[in-house]
Amino acid sequence: MIVGDGPRLAGSCVGILAGGGPLPGQVARTVERLGRRVFIVGFQDFAEPGVVEPWPHRYIRLAAAGEILSCLRAEGCRDLVLIGPVRRPSFSDLRPDAAGVRIMGRIGRALFSGDDGLLAAIVRVLAEEGFVIHGAHEFLSGSVGRSGVLGRIQPDSGALADIRRGQDVVEAIGRLDIGQGCVVQDGLVLAVEAMEGTDRMLLRAGECRQPGRPGGVLVKMLKPGQDLRADLPTIGSDTVRRAAEVGLRGIAFQAGATLMIDSAACVAAADETGLFLMGINEGAVGVPTGRTGE
C-alpha cells in the first residue's frame, strides 16, 4: 500500500501494461498525482480506449514482446504495473514476434500452467529484463478492500458457515492454480472459478442454485503463495449486481488483498440489492461486528 509519498520508484516514467476495465486509468491518475510521467501499453483487443487514451499510450498485441519491451525502454519506463483482465489466447492465436518466441522459451512450462504460474513467470522475466514490477495495490491503497461488514446488510450464521466452507474450497483450488473464487449455498459448492472468470462462474452458480434455501455466497481470495504484483482478486459494483441477479445473498472477499472498483459504488449496490459485502481475514471467519463504513 502507499506509504508516505507512495511506492519507491526507480525511474521518472511508470509504464502500465493494461488489460481491460477501469483500473489502468485509476493507476495512471495516481502516478500523475505522485508527480511521475505515465505511459500505457494497452494490450490490443483488451484495453479499453476510453480508459487508456487520456494518457500517452500505444496499443500492442499481447504476444509482441519485443515491441512491448522496445516501446517501454524508448519511453524511459523502468517501473511497471500489470493491471486489468486479459483472456488467455489460444497457443495458435499468439503469433509471437522474435523476442516473444525467446521470452516464451524462458517462461517455459508456465505457459501451460494456471494464471498465477504464468503471471509469476512473466513478472520474473520482466525483472530479468531490468524492470521493477509493482503491484497495483501499491498505487491504489484507497481501493483495497477493508476487513469487516461494509454496508447495511449483515451475514447470518448460515452465511458465515458458507464463507468458511468457501475459504477452504478457494484455498484448495488455489493450490492447484485454478481460480480465486467459488460460490457456496448451504454448504454445497455450486461453482468454482476457473479460466472463464467470475462473471461466467456466477451464471453457472445461478443455474445450480438450490430452491427453497437461502441464496449462496461468493467468496474471493488470493491463491496460496500468490505474487501480489499481478492479478489481485477484484470486485466492482457490476459484480455485486450480477451476484444479486443470480440469487446470491452476499459476497466475502479477502481484506487487504482485494481491489474494489469504486468501493462506495460497491457498497451502494450491495445495500440496494440486499446483499452483504464482507472483508474477511485469512483463516477463521468471526461473528460480524457491524458496519465499518463506506
N, C-alpha and C positions, 0 to 999 in steps of 0.2 A: 504494500500500500504506500501511498505518497506520504513521505515524512519530510517536514521542513519545506525545502524548495522543490521537492519532487524527486523522481528517480535520479540516480547518479549517471549522467550521460557522458559518453566518451567523445562525442563529436558535436558539431553545430547543427547538423541535419538529422532528423529522425525519419527513417523510412518505414512506411506502413504497408505490409503485404495484406491486401484487403480482399476478403471474400464478400459474401452478401450481408444484408442487414445494415442497421444504422450505426453500429458500434465503431467502425473505422472512422466515421466522422466525429464521433464523440472523443476518440483518442486524439484525432488531429486538432480539435479545438483546445484540448488540454495541453498539447505540445506547444501550440502557439501562445497560450497563457503563460507557459514556462519561459517564453522568450526564445524558443527554438524554431528553426525552419522545419517544415514538414514536406515530404514528398511521398505520394501514394502510388504504389504499383497495384493497380486493380486487376485482379485475375479475370481475364476475358470470359464473358458469359456468366460470371458470378457476381462481380462487384456491381453496385447499383449507381448509375450515372448521377442521380440526384444527391447521393452521399459523397461520391468521390470528386466530382468536378468543381466544387468551390475551391479546391486546393491544387497546386501543381501536381500533375499526375500523368500516368501513361498506362494504357491497357496492354497487358501481355498475356499470352497463353500460359497456362499453368505449367506445362512441360518445357517451356522455352527458358531453361535455367540459365543458359549463357547470356541471353538477352536481359533477363532479370538482374543478374549479378552485375553486368556491364552498366546497366542503367543506374542501379543503386550507387555504384562506385563513381560514375560520372557526376552524380548529384551530390557527392560527398557524404553519403549516408553510411555511418558506421553502426549506429544504434538502430535496431529493427524491432518491430512489433508485428506479430501474426495475429490477425483478428478477423472474425466473420466466417460463417459456414461456407464450406466448399464441398460439393459432392465429389466423391472419388470417381474419376473417369475409368472406363474400362481400359485395359492394357492396350488394346488395338487403337483406341482413340487418343492416346497420349501424344504421339508424334513428337518425341523429344528432339531438341536440336543437339548439336555435337557435344556441347557442355552438359546438356541434360542427360545424354547417354552415359557420360563419365560419372555424373553425380548419382544416377540410378545405380551404377555399379558400386559406388561407395555406400549407398543406402542398403544394398544387398537384399537379404531376405525380408527386411522390414517392409519392403514394397508390398508384400503379400500377407502382412500381419494386420492386426487391428489398427484403428486410427491412432491410438496413443503410441503404439510402437513405431508407426510411420512418422508421426509428427515429432517424436523424440529423436528419431534418426535425422529428420530434416533440420531440427534445431542443432544437432551435433555437427552436421555438415556445414551449416551456415557459420557456426562458431569457428570451425576449422578454416573457413574462408576469410576469417578476420573480423566478422561482425559480432556485435554484442547484442544478444537477444533478451528482450524484456517481456514480461507478462503484461497483458492489458490491464490487469488489476493494479499494477504499479501506477498507472495513469488515471484509472477510474475508481479510486478508492471510495468515492461517494456512491458508486453503483454496485458495490459489493454488498450482498445481502447480509443483514444482521440476524443475530440469534433472537428467538422468541416469536410470539404471535404478532403478525402485522395485520392491522385492520380490526374489524369488529367481531368477526366470526371465530369462535373457539372450537378446537377439535375436542371431541369427547373421548372417553376411554377406549371405545372401539376403534376410532380413528388413530389414536396413539399406538394401539396394538398393530394396526396395519402399517403404520410408519416403521415400527421396529422390524416387522417382517420385511418390509421393503428395503430397509437398510441391509439386512442380511442378504437379500437377493442381489442388490446392486453391488455389494462387495464381492459376491461370488462371480457374477458375470464380468465385473471389472477386472478381477484377477485373470480372467481369460481374454481381456482386452476386447470385449464385445460391445458394451454400451455403458451409459451413465444413468439410466433411469428404468423404472418399472412402474406398473400400476397394480395395486393390491386392493381387493374388495373382500372384507370379512375373512381375511387370512388366505384367500385364494388369489394366486398370481394370474391376472388377466392378460398381461402382456409385458414383455421386456424389450428394451430399446436395443436395436442393432444398427446396421448401416443405413436404415431408412429414415432415422431421425425421430424426434419427439412427436411431431405432428401426426405422422402416419401411425406411430405406436398408439397415440391417443385414439385414432379412428378404430384400430383393432380392438382396443380395450372397450370402446363403446359397443362394438359388435358382440363382445363376450360378456357384457355386463349381466350380472345375475339379478333377475327381477325379484321384487319383494324384500330386498335387503338395502341397507344404506349404501350410498354411492361409494365408489372406490377412491383411492388416494394415489396421486402421482408423487413419486419420490425421485429426486435428482441429486446425485452425489458425484464427487470425484472418484475415479478408479484408484484402487490402492497403488501408492507409489507414483501417481501421475505427475508429470512435469507441469508446473503451473504456468509455464510460458506459452502454452498452446492449448486451445480447446477447453477452456473452463466451462462447466455447466452454465447455461444461460436461459433465463426465462423473461418473457415480456408480457404485456397486457394481452396480446394475442394468445399466448399460451394459456393464460387464465381463462379467457373466454372459450377457447376450444375445449379445455377441461370441463367447463360448465356445460357446453353443448353436448358432450358425450355422457353426461350424468355423473361426473365425479363430484366429490364433496370437499376436496381440499388438495393442496399442494404443499409438500415438505421439501426443502432444499438445504444443502449443506451451507451453514452460515460461515462467512469468511472466505468462501471458495466458490461462490456462485455470482455471476454477473446478472444484474437486473436492468433490463432496458426500461428506463424511466420508472423508478421504484414507486413514485407517487401514483402513476397510472396503473401499475400492477395492483397496488392496494385498493385503489378506487374500483378497479374491475372486479376484484375479489369481493369487496363489500356489496357491489351492485348485483353480482350473480349469486351471492350467498355462499361463497367458498371460503374456507380458511386458507391462510397463507402463513407458513411457519418455517423459520430458520432453525435448523437442528444442528447440534454439535456431533462430531464423530463419536460413536459409541451409543450409550443409552439415551432414550428419549424420556424426559421427565414430564411431570404434570404441567400444563400450560400455566403461565404466571400472569397473563393479562396482556393487554395491548402495549406494544413497545414504541408505537409512534409510526409516522409515515415518512 
